[in-house]
Amino acid sequence: MLGVVGRIEPATSVFGDFELTMDELRAVARYVTESAQAVLPVFEESVPDDRRPRAALDAAREFVDGARRTRLQRVTALDAHRAAKAAPTEAASLAARCAGDAAAAAYLHPVAKATQVGHILRAAASAARIAELRADGDPGAVEDALDDARRRATSVVVDVLSRYPLAPTSRSRVGELMSALDTSLRRRT
């Protein structure tokens, strides 16, 4: 594939602790994009005139569908995260952040750091938190959302996840949900 400045984009990233192929990056980006797509309406209902999260999702889909990684994914990811900071509610903020994470997933780094797990699982954990908020704390809504995330995680996504250390511990609710999802997915290997 041609890179941004006419270079051939390598099929494998080898600048880190292990290899990640473009196909693996696309599988991870697809997983994150599916999580973000499901909750994007939460943001758009709250801030209907802000198109930044939708643009990030569109950029993520381009990469998932076979386009090369470009500056578009990076720029729209940052824009969606800015939209998240300006969102009026926690749920809307999380939904915008999910969209930013989807675009940023094209640039997951092959370095064995626990923080990288967030690039794989934070959107699914955020979607579970949004479900919890919308259901007034109903634990069934959270478990349903996490079950959906587990079902959607392909063997490729789980294999990529297993190359990283466990998700970092966190006191935030999204962090707790991400750790729970991480643990359950690793049990599948």
N, C-alpha and C positions, 0 to 999 in steps of 0.2 A: 504494500500500500504506500502511496506517496505521503510523505510527511508535510508539515506546514510549509517548509522552505524547499520542497522538491526532493528531500531525502526519502529513502525507502524506510517506512515505519517497520521496525523489527516485529516479527511474529511472536517473539518472546522477550520479556524484560528480564535482564540478568544483572542489573546494577545493584541488586540488594543481596539479601541472605538466601534467597531461593528464586526459582524461576516462576514467572506468571506469563502465560500465553495470552494473546489477544482474545482468543476464544474464551479463556477463563475469565478475563476481565469483562467481556461482554456478558457472560453468565451472571457474574456478580452484579453488574450494572442493571441487567434485566430484573434480577431479584429486588434490588433497591428501587428501581423504577416502578415495579408493580406495587410495592408498599406505598410509594409516594402518590401514585395515580389514585389509589383507593381513598386517600384523605385530602387530595387537592380541593375537592368541593368545600371542605371545612374552611379553608383559607378564602376561596373565592366567594363564599357566602358572606364572609366577614369584611372582605376588602375587594369588592367586585371590579374595581378599576385598576388594580395592580396586577399586571401581567408577568411580572418577573418570575414567580414560581412556575407558571405554565411554560415560559420560555426555557427555563432550566429543564423541565421534563421533556420538552420537544428536543432539546440538545442531547439529552440522555438517550432518547429513543433513536436519534440519528446514529449515535455510536452503537447502540444495541443492534440496530438493523444493518450494521456493516460499514458505516462511514468511519473514516479515520478519526483519531483523537485530534482535536484542534483547540485553539484558544477559545472557541465557542463554549465548550463544556466548562472550562475554567471560569470564564467571565460570567456566564449565566449562573453558575453555582454560587459565586460570590454575591451576585445580585439577589438571588433567592434568599441567601442568608441575611442580607441587609433587610429584605422584606420581612423576614422572621423577626428581626429586632424591632421593627416598627409595628408589628401586628398588635391589635388591641386585646387579644385573649391568648391564654396559654395554648389552647387547641389550635388556633389560627397560626400562631408562631411555630408550633411543632410541625404543622402541615407544610408551611413554607420551607422549613429547614429540611424536611424530607425531600422536597423537590431539589433543593440545593445539593443534598447528599447524593441524589440520583445522578445529577450531572457530574459531580466530583468523582463518582465511582470509577469513571474511565481512567482515573489517575491513581488508583489504589497502589500503594508502594509495596514492593516485595521485601520489606524489612520486618524482622521478627520483633515487633513492638506491639504491646497490648492495645495501644491507642488506635492502631490500624483496624482493629476489630469493629470499632465504631463506624467505619466506612462501609462495612458489610452489614451490620445488624442494627445500627441506630434508627434507621427509618422504620424498620419493622417494630422495634420497641416503642418508637414514638407513635406509631399507628395504634399500638395497644394502649398507650397512655391516652390518646385521643378517645378511643372507645370507652375507656374508664371514665374520663371526664364527661362524655356525652351520656353515659349511663348512670351518672351520679354515684360513681364509686362501686358499681356492681362488679364483684370479682368474676362473675360469669362472662361478662363482656370482655374483660382482659384475657381470660383463658381462651375464649373463642378467637380473639385476635391473634394470640400467640400460637394457637393450634393452626390457624390459617398460615401464619408465617412458617411454621414447621413443615406443613404440607407443600408449600411452594418452594422450599429450599431443595434444589436439585442436588444430586450426588456431587456435581462439580462444585457447587457453592460450598457444600459441607467439606469437600476436600481442600478447597482454598482456605476456608476458615481454619481447618486443622493445622495449617502451616504456621499459624500465629499463636502467640501465648493467649491464655484465657483473657476475656474482657476485663478491663480494669475495674476494681471495686469502686462503687460510687454511692453517695448518699442520696442522689437524685432519684426520683421515681423512674425516669427513663433509664438511668443507669442500672437500677435494680432489675428492671424488665429485660434489659439487654443481657445482663449476666445470666438470668434465668433461661433466656432463649439460647444463649451461647452454650450453656451446660447441657441443655437438652439436645441440641443439634450434634454436639460432639459425641454423645452417647450412641448416635446412629452409626458411627464409623467402626 
